[in-house]
Each structure stands twice: as structure tokens, then as C-alpha cells.
Amino acid sequence: MMTQELNKVAKDVRKLVSEALVGGPSSVLPRWRAEVRRSILMLPPEERLGKLSMYEIDELKQKIAEIKVKMERYDTKRFLEIMGVK
């Protein structure tokens, strides 16, 4: 079970970090892109994930969930929907 969770977390971290390395999540509004990008880059490197305990994996999952909530909150499409622009 721990290896399955670790694989899921590693996949999420890999995806988020690769997106942040090319300038941040493109779906996030420019005003908050740096904040979201900083949160992503503060995640532990992929090499260190294999040494985490189950508690640390759960904490990391919570951080990833918080980052995803920020990305959804500051999403460009959502902003355009709120402003009534199609």
C-alpha cells in the first residue's frame, strides 16, 4: 500500500515540478502564478521521496492537494467565466 501511495505522489510531484520548471502552471492567472510555482518548487525532490515515511507521504499529499486547490481557484478559465467573457 505504501509503495502504491508513493508512486501516486511521485507521479503528481513529477507532473507539477515539470510544469513549474517551464514557467509555472500556464492555466493559473499571471498574478498568482509565482505563488503557485513557489509552492510547487518547495516540494521535496523526487530522489528523496523513496525515503519518506507514511506520515510524511500523507503530509505531502495534503500539500499537493492544497496546490491543486490554488490552481483551481486562480484558473484562467474560471476567471473568464466569472467575468462573463467567453
N, CA, C and O atoms as CSV, one atom per row, in Angstrom:
chain,resi,resn,atom,element,x,y,z
A,1,MET,N,N,0.822,-1.186,0.000
A,1,MET,CA,C,0.000,0.000,0.000
A,1,MET,C,C,0.868,1.253,0.000
A,1,MET,O,O,0.565,2.231,-0.684
A,2,MET,N,N,1.928,1.214,0.760
A,2,MET,CA,C,2.811,2.376,0.844
A,2,MET,C,C,3.478,2.649,-0.503
A,2,MET,O,O,3.630,3.804,-0.901
A,3,THR,N,N,3.870,1.602,-1.195
A,3,THR,CA,C,4.512,1.812,-2.490
A,3,THR,C,C,3.519,2.369,-3.507
A,3,THR,O,O,3.889,3.175,-4.360
A,4,GLN,N,N,2.268,1.945,-3.420
A,4,GLN,CA,C,1.253,2.492,-4.318
A,4,GLN,C,C,1.050,3.981,-4.064
A,4,GLN,O,O,0.986,4.774,-5.003
A,5,GLU,N,N,0.950,4.356,-2.799
A,5,GLU,CA,C,0.798,5.768,-2.448
A,5,GLU,C,C,2.027,6.559,-2.872
A,5,GLU,O,O,1.910,7.674,-3.382
A,6,LEU,N,N,3.184,5.989,-2.664
A,6,LEU,CA,C,4.424,6.650,-3.045
A,6,LEU,C,C,4.486,6.862,-4.551
A,6,LEU,O,O,4.926,7.915,-5.012
A,7,ASN,N,N,4.051,5.874,-5.318
A,7,ASN,CA,C,4.033,6.019,-6.775
A,7,ASN,C,C,3.069,7.109,-7.224
A,7,ASN,O,O,3.384,7.879,-8.131
A,8,LYS,N,N,1.893,7.182,-6.596
A,8,LYS,CA,C,0.924,8.224,-6.933
A,8,LYS,C,C,1.481,9.615,-6.619
A,8,LYS,O,O,1.372,10.541,-7.423
A,9,VAL,N,N,2.077,9.740,-5.434
A,9,VAL,CA,C,2.639,11.027,-5.024
A,9,VAL,C,C,3.801,11.412,-5.930
A,9,VAL,O,O,3.920,12.569,-6.332
A,10,ALA,N,N,4.652,10.451,-6.252
A,10,ALA,CA,C,5.790,10.733,-7.125
A,10,ALA,C,C,5.314,11.193,-8.498
A,10,ALA,O,O,5.904,12.097,-9.091
A,11,LYS,N,N,4.266,10.586,-8.996
A,11,LYS,CA,C,3.717,10.979,-10.298
A,11,LYS,C,C,3.186,12.411,-10.242
A,11,LYS,O,O,3.431,13.200,-11.155
A,12,ASP,N,N,2.457,12.749,-9.171
A,12,ASP,CA,C,1.940,14.109,-9.011
A,12,ASP,C,C,3.071,15.127,-8.891
A,12,ASP,O,O,3.037,16.183,-9.522
A,13,VAL,N,N,4.067,14.799,-8.079
A,13,VAL,CA,C,5.207,15.708,-7.895
A,13,VAL,C,C,5.939,15.907,-9.214
A,13,VAL,O,O,6.280,17.034,-9.574
A,14,ARG,N,N,6.179,14.828,-9.930
A,14,ARG,CA,C,6.880,14.903,-11.215
A,14,ARG,C,C,6.128,15.807,-12.194
A,14,ARG,O,O,6.725,16.641,-12.876
A,15,LYS,N,N,4.817,15.625,-12.248
A,15,LYS,CA,C,3.990,16.419,-13.165
A,15,LYS,C,C,4.015,17.903,-12.779
A,15,LYS,O,O,4.204,18.765,-13.637
A,16,LEU,N,N,3.825,18.199,-11.493
A,16,LEU,CA,C,3.798,19.587,-11.042
A,16,LEU,C,C,5.154,20.271,-11.230
A,16,LEU,O,O,5.218,21.409,-11.694
A,17,VAL,N,N,6.219,19.586,-10.875
A,17,VAL,CA,C,7.551,20.186,-10.987
A,17,VAL,C,C,7.925,20.419,-12.444
A,17,VAL,O,O,8.508,21.451,-12.776
A,18,SER,N,N,7.601,19.481,-13.306
A,18,SER,CA,C,7.931,19.678,-14.722
A,18,SER,C,C,7.168,20.866,-15.288
A,18,SER,O,O,7.690,21.596,-16.132
A,19,GLU,N,N,5.949,21.063,-14.834
A,19,GLU,CA,C,5.155,22.210,-15.272
A,19,GLU,C,C,5.736,23.514,-14.716
A,19,GLU,O,O,5.751,24.533,-15.407
A,20,ALA,N,N,6.213,23.482,-13.471
A,20,ALA,CA,C,6.769,24.681,-12.848
A,20,ALA,C,C,8.122,25.064,-13.452
A,20,ALA,O,O,8.461,26.246,-13.505
A,21,LEU,N,N,8.875,24.099,-13.897
A,21,LEU,CA,C,10.192,24.387,-14.449
A,21,LEU,C,C,10.138,25.111,-15.788
A,21,LEU,O,O,11.110,25.754,-16.183
A,22,VAL,N,N,9.023,25.014,-16.485
A,22,VAL,CA,C,8.902,25.700,-17.770
A,22,VAL,C,C,8.124,27.006,-17.643
A,22,VAL,O,O,7.600,27.515,-18.634
A,23,GLY,N,N,8.048,27.544,-16.444
A,23,GLY,CA,C,7.415,28.845,-16.268
A,23,GLY,C,C,6.153,28.837,-15.441
A,23,GLY,O,O,5.444,29.842,-15.385
A,24,GLY,N,N,5.868,27.762,-14.821
A,24,GLY,CA,C,4.705,27.696,-13.950
A,24,GLY,C,C,3.492,27.139,-14.640
A,24,GLY,O,O,3.482,26.995,-15.862
A,25,PRO,N,N,2.472,26.825,-13.883
A,25,PRO,CA,C,1.248,26.312,-14.489
A,25,PRO,C,C,0.640,27.375,-15.402
A,25,PRO,O,O,0.307,28.469,-14.946
A,26,SER,N,N,0.498,27.063,-16.663
A,26,SER,CA,C,0.001,28.036,-17.626
A,26,SER,C,C,-1.473,28.348,-17.431
A,26,SER,O,O,-1.948,29.378,-17.910
A,27,SER,N,N,-2.203,27.490,-16.746
A,27,SER,CA,C,-3.631,27.724,-16.535
A,27,SER,C,C,-3.904,28.705,-15.397
A,27,SER,O,O,-5.043,29.137,-15.218
A,28,VAL,N,N,-2.875,29.061,-14.625
A,28,VAL,CA,C,-3.039,29.962,-13.489
A,28,VAL,C,C,-2.854,31.403,-13.962
A,28,VAL,O,O,-2.003,31.692,-14.803
A,29,LEU,N,N,-3.665,32.295,-13.406
A,29,LEU,CA,C,-3.543,33.714,-13.746
A,29,LEU,C,C,-2.139,34.221,-13.409
A,29,LEU,O,O,-1.550,33.792,-12.417
A,30,PRO,N,N,-1.607,35.118,-14.214
A,30,PRO,CA,C,-0.226,35.596,-14.004
A,30,PRO,C,C,0.017,36.195,-12.623
A,30,PRO,O,O,1.119,36.076,-12.088
A,31,ARG,N,N,-0.984,36.833,-12.040
A,31,ARG,CA,C,-0.823,37.464,-10.730
A,31,ARG,C,C,-0.460,36.448,-9.650
A,31,ARG,O,O,0.285,36.779,-8.728
A,32,TRP,N,N,-0.969,35.222,-9.744
A,32,TRP,CA,C,-0.746,34.199,-8.723
A,32,TRP,C,C,0.161,33.071,-9.201
A,32,TRP,O,O,0.432,32.136,-8.448
A,33,ARG,N,N,0.620,33.146,-10.413
A,33,ARG,CA,C,1.449,32.070,-10.960
A,33,ARG,C,C,2.731,31.881,-10.144
A,33,ARG,O,O,3.140,30.749,-9.886
A,34,ALA,N,N,3.364,32.983,-9.738
A,34,ALA,CA,C,4.609,32.865,-8.974
A,34,ALA,C,C,4.380,32.199,-7.619
A,34,ALA,O,O,5.204,31.406,-7.163
A,35,GLU,N,N,3.271,32.521,-6.988
A,35,GLU,CA,C,2.963,31.913,-5.687
A,35,GLU,C,C,2.748,30.408,-5.821
A,35,GLU,O,O,3.260,29.625,-5.021
A,36,VAL,N,N,1.991,30.017,-6.831
A,36,VAL,CA,C,1.732,28.593,-7.059
A,36,VAL,C,C,3.036,27.895,-7.445
A,36,VAL,O,O,3.323,26.795,-6.974
A,37,ARG,N,N,3.812,28.537,-8.294
A,37,ARG,CA,C,5.088,27.957,-8.735
A,37,ARG,C,C,6.037,27.765,-7.545
A,37,ARG,O,O,6.713,26.741,-7.445
A,38,ARG,N,N,6.085,28.747,-6.651
A,38,ARG,CA,C,6.947,28.646,-5.465
A,38,ARG,C,C,6.507,27.483,-4.596
A,38,ARG,O,O,7.343,26.739,-4.082
A,39,SER,N,N,5.202,27.320,-4.428
A,39,SER,CA,C,4.682,26.197,-3.637
A,39,SER,C,C,5.089,24.864,-4.244
A,39,SER,O,O,5.434,23.921,-3.532
A,40,ILE,N,N,5.045,24.800,-5.552
A,40,ILE,CA,C,5.422,23.558,-6.239
A,40,ILE,C,C,6.904,23.280,-6.066
A,40,ILE,O,O,7.298,22.149,-5.781
A,41,LEU,N,N,7.719,24.301,-6.234
A,41,LEU,CA,C,9.163,24.102,-6.152
A,41,LEU,C,C,9.651,23.827,-4.727
A,41,LEU,O,O,10.788,23.397,-4.533
A,42,MET,N,N,8.796,24.074,-3.733
A,42,MET,CA,C,9.138,23.768,-2.346
A,42,MET,C,C,8.882,22.300,-1.997
A,42,MET,O,O,9.242,21.851,-0.909
A,43,LEU,N,N,8.267,21.557,-2.908
A,43,LEU,CA,C,8.051,20.128,-2.676
A,43,LEU,C,C,9.393,19.409,-2.673
A,43,LEU,O,O,10.332,19.857,-3.329
A,44,PRO,N,N,9.496,18.309,-1.950
A,44,PRO,CA,C,10.769,17.582,-1.912
A,44,PRO,C,C,11.125,17.013,-3.290
A,44,PRO,O,O,10.238,16.675,-4.074
A,45,PRO,N,N,12.415,16.909,-3.579
A,45,PRO,CA,C,12.813,16.345,-4.877
A,45,PRO,C,C,12.418,14.877,-4.986
A,45,PRO,O,O,12.238,14.180,-3.987
A,46,GLU,N,N,12.293,14.444,-6.207
A,46,GLU,CA,C,11.819,13.077,-6.466
A,46,GLU,C,C,12.768,12.032,-5.876
A,46,GLU,O,O,12.323,10.961,-5.465
A,47,GLU,N,N,14.056,12.327,-5.829
A,47,GLU,CA,C,15.030,11.372,-5.280
A,47,GLU,C,C,14.782,11.108,-3.800
A,47,GLU,O,O,15.097,10.024,-3.310
A,48,ARG,N,N,14.228,12.067,-3.086
A,48,ARG,CA,C,14.016,11.943,-1.651
A,48,ARG,C,C,12.709,11.219,-1.315
A,48,ARG,O,O,12.524,10.785,-0.178
A,49,LEU,N,N,11.823,11.086,-2.263
A,49,LEU,CA,C,10.509,10.508,-1.985
A,49,LEU,C,C,10.588,9.065,-1.497
A,49,LEU,O,O,9.750,8.648,-0.697
A,50,GLY,N,N,11.544,8.313,-1.944
A,50,GLY,CA,C,11.672,6.924,-1.525
A,50,GLY,C,C,12.035,6.760,-0.064
A,50,GLY,O,O,11.868,5.678,0.497
A,51,LYS,N,N,12.530,7.820,0.562
A,51,LYS,CA,C,12.953,7.757,1.962
A,51,LYS,C,C,11.892,8.282,2.928
A,51,LYS,O,O,12.133,8.344,4.133
A,52,LEU,N,N,10.731,8.658,2.416
A,52,LEU,CA,C,9.691,9.232,3.264
A,52,LEU,C,C,8.919,8.153,4.016
A,52,LEU,O,O,8.726,7.043,3.520
A,53,SER,N,N,8.484,8.505,5.219
A,53,SER,CA,C,7.618,7.610,5.987
A,53,SER,C,C,6.180,7.794,5.504
A,53,SER,O,O,5.897,8.701,4.722
A,54,MET,N,N,5.292,6.953,5.959
A,54,MET,CA,C,3.885,7.051,5.554
A,54,MET,C,C,3.290,8.372,6.028
A,54,MET,O,O,2.484,8.975,5.320
A,55,TYR,N,N,3.673,8.823,7.208
A,55,TYR,CA,C,3.189,10.102,7.728
A,55,TYR,C,C,3.637,11.246,6.813
A,55,TYR,O,O,2.848,12.133,6.487
A,56,GLU,N,N,4.898,11.220,6.406
A,56,GLU,CA,C,5.414,12.265,5.522
A,56,GLU,C,C,4.749,12.209,4.143
A,56,GLU,O,O,4.536,13.246,3.515
A,57,ILE,N,N,4.430,11.024,3.681
A,57,ILE,CA,C,3.723,10.878,2.408
A,57,ILE,C,C,2.334,11.496,2.518
A,57,ILE,O,O,1.881,12.173,1.595
A,58,ASP,N,N,1.657,11.267,3.638
A,58,ASP,CA,C,0.334,11.871,3.846
A,58,ASP,C,C,0.419,13.393,3.884
A,58,ASP,O,O,-0.434,14.073,3.313
A,59,GLU,N,N,1.433,13.932,4.546
A,59,GLU,CA,C,1.631,15.383,4.578
A,59,GLU,C,C,1.889,15.923,3.176
A,59,GLU,O,O,1.369,16.975,2.803
A,60,LEU,N,N,2.685,15.207,2.411
A,60,LEU,CA,C,2.987,15.616,1.047
A,60,LEU,C,C,1.727,15.583,0.182
A,60,LEU,O,O,1.525,16.459,-0.659
A,61,LYS,N,N,0.887,14.578,0.387
A,61,LYS,CA,C,-0.382,14.509,-0.338
A,61,LYS,C,C,-1.258,15.713,-0.010
A,61,LYS,O,O,-1.937,16.244,-0.889
A,62,GLN,N,N,-1.247,16.145,1.244
A,62,GLN,CA,C,-2.016,17.324,1.638
A,62,GLN,C,C,-1.468,18.581,0.974
A,62,GLN,O,O,-2.239,19.429,0.523
A,63,LYS,N,N,-0.151,18.708,0.909
A,63,LYS,CA,C,0.453,19.873,0.246
A,63,LYS,C,C,0.098,19.897,-1.235
A,63,LYS,O,O,-0.199,20.955,-1.790
A,64,ILE,N,N,0.130,18.744,-1.866
A,64,ILE,CA,C,-0.220,18.657,-3.288
A,64,ILE,C,C,-1.686,19.031,-3.479
A,64,ILE,O,O,-2.030,19.728,-4.434
A,65,ALA,N,N,-2.546,18.574,-2.583
A,65,ALA,CA,C,-3.972,18.914,-2.667
A,65,ALA,C,C,-4.177,20.421,-2.512
A,65,ALA,O,O,-4.999,21.011,-3.213
A,66,GLU,N,N,-3.430,21.047,-1.595
A,66,GLU,CA,C,-3.521,22.496,-1.411
A,66,GLU,C,C,-3.072,23.235,-2.668
A,66,GLU,O,O,-3.683,24.231,-3.053
A,67,ILE,N,N,-2.018,22.758,-3.301
A,67,ILE,CA,C,-1.531,23.376,-4.532
A,67,ILE,C,C,-2.581,23.252,-5.627
A,67,ILE,O,O,-2.823,24.204,-6.369
A,68,LYS,N,N,-3.200,22.092,-5.730
A,68,LYS,CA,C,-4.233,21.894,-6.756
A,68,LYS,C,C,-5.449,22.782,-6.504
A,68,LYS,O,O,-6.076,23.260,-7.449
A,69,VAL,N,N,-5.783,23.003,-5.230
A,69,VAL,CA,C,-6.891,23.905,-4.904
A,69,VAL,C,C,-6.546,25.327,-5.337
A,69,VAL,O,O,-7.388,26.027,-5.899
A,70,LYS,N,N,-5.307,25.758,-5.076
A,70,LYS,CA,C,-4.877,27.084,-5.517
A,70,LYS,C,C,-4.940,27.195,-7.039
A,70,LYS,O,O,-5.373,28.214,-7.577
A,71,MET,N,N,-4.505,26.140,-7.725
A,71,MET,CA,C,-4.524,26.166,-9.180
A,71,MET,C,C,-5.958,26.279,-9.701
A,71,MET,O,O,-6.202,26.982,-10.681
A,72,GLU,N,N,-6.894,25.605,-9.067
A,72,GLU,CA,C,-8.292,25.686,-9.481
A,72,GLU,C,C,-8.884,27.054,-9.149
A,72,GLU,O,O,-9.664,27.601,-9.929
A,73,ARG,N,N,-8.518,27.603,-7.997
A,73,ARG,CA,C,-9.056,28.885,-7.567
A,73,ARG,C,C,-8.598,30.012,-8.495
A,73,ARG,O,O,-9.377,30.913,-8.806
A,74,TYR,N,N,-7.359,29.967,-8.931
A,74,TYR,CA,C,-6.806,31.030,-9.761
A,74,TYR,C,C,-6.736,30.637,-11.236
A,74,TYR,O,O,-5.897,31.147,-11.979
A,75,ASP,N,N,-7.606,29.743,-11.651
A,75,ASP,CA,C,-7.627,29.263,-13.022
A,75,ASP,C,C,-8.125,30.354,-13.967
A,75,ASP,O,O,-9.076,31.072,-13.659
A,76,THR,N,N,-7.473,30.466,-15.112
A,76,THR,CA,C,-7.823,31.481,-16.101
A,76,THR,C,C,-9.236,31.265,-16.633
A,76,THR,O,O,-9.991,32.226,-16.777
A,77,LYS,N,N,-9.599,30.040,-16.923
A,77,LYS,CA,C,-10.940,29.751,-17.451
A,77,LYS,C,C,-12.019,30.125,-16.434
A,77,LYS,O,O,-13.063,30.667,-16.797
A,78,ARG,N,N,-11.764,29.838,-15.186
A,78,ARG,CA,C,-12.725,30.171,-14.134
A,78,ARG,C,C,-12.885,31.683,-14.046
A,78,ARG,O,O,-14.003,32.178,-13.900
A,79,PHE,N,N,-11.791,32.417,-14.131
A,79,PHE,CA,C,-11.829,33.874,-14.079
A,79,PHE,C,C,-12.662,34.430,-15.237
A,79,PHE,O,O,-13.469,35.341,-15.050
A,80,LEU,N,N,-12.458,33.876,-16.428
A,80,LEU,CA,C,-13.210,34.344,-17.587
A,80,LEU,C,C,-14.694,34.042,-17.451
A,80,LEU,O,O,-15.527,34.832,-17.895
A,81,GLU,N,N,-15.036,32.911,-16.845
A,81,GLU,CA,C,-16.435,32.577,-16.601
A,81,GLU,C,C,-17.058,33.557,-15.615
A,81,GLU,O,O,-18.196,33.988,-15.803
A,82,ILE,N,N,-16.323,33.907,-14.574
A,82,ILE,CA,C,-16.819,34.838,-13.574
A,82,ILE,C,C,-17.024,36.219,-14.194
A,82,ILE,O,O,-18.009,36.895,-13.896
A,83,MET,N,N,-16.105,36.633,-15.048
A,83,MET,CA,C,-16.196,37.951,-15.674
A,83,MET,C,C,-17.223,37.982,-16.803
A,83,MET,O,O,-17.566,39.062,-17.285
A,84,GLY,N,N,-17.716,36.835,-17.231
A,84,GLY,CA,C,-18.717,36.765,-18.275
A,84,GLY,C,C,-18.155,36.824,-19.678
A,84,GLY,O,O,-18.886,37.084,-20.634
A,85,VAL,N,N,-16.839,36.579,-19.810
A,85,VAL,CA,C,-16.199,36.592,-21.122
A,85,VAL,C,C,-16.186,35.162,-21.646
A,85,VAL,O,O,-15.901,34.217,-20.910
A,86,LYS,N,N,-16.497,35.019,-22.924
A,86,LYS,CA,C,-16.500,33.664,-23.492
A,86,LYS,C,C,-15.269,33.385,-24.266
A,86,LYS,O,O,-15.115,32.291,-24.808
